[in-house]
Amino acid sequence: MQDRLKTLEQDLLCEPIRISAYDDLPFAIFHYEPTAEFEARKSMRLLATRLENAGRKVHFISLGRLLWTAIDETEGLEALVAEEKLRGFEKTQETISMLLSDKDFFPIADKIVEMIEKYDPSRDVVFILRTAALAPAIYRCAKLLDELHGRTMVPIILFYPGTLEGTTNLRFMGIPEREQTGAYNYRVKIY
């Protein structure tokens, strides 16, 4: 993990930043083993400090915090607990996914764009973390990156707990039932 972090750091310090070959897709994914969550969090903070010492400004966005904000500002936890008791876990996950997707509720990509619209793409970098909050299948990270595509020039690094199979296929949280997604390999660099 440390070697890949060093490569990411070097790419983020380049002028221009070298995380993507596409101007309208300034995103990259840093994957780590799900069991290394606490090590990864510490490494993210240390990386942010090094980047800031070199002149970049790093902003953290927690998907876990956004998830709980979405729940609080829409259906509320009690309603979701009641739904799970009545309809089951899978249906409740679908409801939460809809809350995070539907324009009438709390579209997570729109919220992220609102949060970062004032940032300067030549100086600022966004780290999206606490991605595991979306497990096992609340909301797909590929969907989030697709929904951000073309909407910001601010470099975004999605810290992704999962296993890398081959060089381009990620499995979220290493869950065997989760489909491998080659969706990331179309243009997003995986560290």
C-alpha positions, -999 to 999 in steps of 0.1 A, spaced: 0 0 0 28 25 8 44 21 -26 11 29 -43 5 59 -20 40 72 -29 30 69 -66 -3 87 -60 15 114 -41 40 120 -70 11 121 -95 -8 146 -73 22 169 -70 29 170 -108 19 201 -128 -6 194 -141 -18 166 -118 -13 132 -135 -41 110 -121 -61 109 -153 -55 111 -191 -89 128 -195 -96 164 -187 -133 159 -178 -126 129 -156 -101 141 -129 -106 110 -108 -86 81 -95 -93 52 -72 -69 41 -44 -78 6 -34 -69 -11 -2 -77 -43 15 -109 -40 35 -91 -53 66 -67 -24 63 -93 3 69 -76 19 99 -41 17 83 -56 33 52 -72 62 72 -39 69 89 -21 68 55 -47 92 40 -41 117 67 -4 115 64 -6 118 26 -28 149 30 -3 165 53 26 159 29 5 173 0 -4 204 20 32 209 29 39 209 -8 12 235 -16 -19 214 -23 -51 218 -2 -67 185 7 -104 183 15 -120 151 30 -155 140 21 -169 111 41 -195 90 23 -205 76 57 -214 111 69 -232 118 37 -252 86 40 -263 94 76 -271 130 66 -293 116 37 -311 93 61 -317 120 87 -329 146 62 -352 123 43 -369 92 57 -352 91 91 -337 61 108 -369 50 126 -387 47 92 -359 27 77 -358 3 107 -396 -2 104 -392 -9 67 -364 -34 73 -386 -52 98 -415 -52 74 -398 -57 40 -363 -70 48 -328 -59 44 -325 -60 6 -356 -38 1 -343 -13 27 -310 -11 9 -329 -4 -23 -347 24 -5 -315 39 8 -300 37 -27 -330 56 -41 -325 82 -14 -289 87 -25 -299 88 -62 -332 105 -67 -333 142 -73 -363 146 -50 -343 132 -20 -306 135 -14 -286 129 -46 -252 122 -33 -233 132 -65 -251 166 -65 -242 171 -28 -205 164 -35 -206 188 -65 -221 215 -43 -194 209 -16 -165 212 -40 -177 238 -65 -157 266 -48 -124 246 -49 -96 255 -72 -87 225 -95 -51 238 -98 -46 237 -60 -73 217 -43 -77 179 -41 -106 159 -27 -103 126 -8 -135 107 -7 -134 82 21 -155 61 45 -167 43 13 -173 11 33 -205 28 47 -221 19 14 -217 -18 19 -228 -43 11 -248 -29 -18 -263 4 -9 -248 25 -37 -222 17 -63 -190 37 -63 -189 33 -102 -223 51 -103 -209 79 -81 -180 85 -104 -202 83 -135 -225 109 -119 -195 132 -112 -181 128 -147 -180 162 -165 -193 181 -135 -160 191 -118 -124 197 -127 -113 193 -91 -91 162 -87 -109 135 -67 -94 104 -51 -119 77 -41 -104 56 -13 -119 22 -21 -119 -8 3 -118 -38 -20 -98 -64 -37 -82 -58 -71 -84 -88 -94 -60 -86 -123 -52 -49 -130 -86 -34 -136 -113 -53 -118 -123 -43 -83 -146 -62 -59 -161 -39 -33 -152 -50 2 -139 -82 -12 -175 -96 -10 -177 -127 -32 -213 -121 -42 -205 -86 -54 -200 -85 -91 -166 -76 -104 -168 -43 -120 -148 -35 -150 -166 -2 -151 -136 14 -134 -112 4 -161 -127 24 -188 -108 55 -179 -102 58 -142 -67 50 -129 -65 25 -101 -37 29 -76 
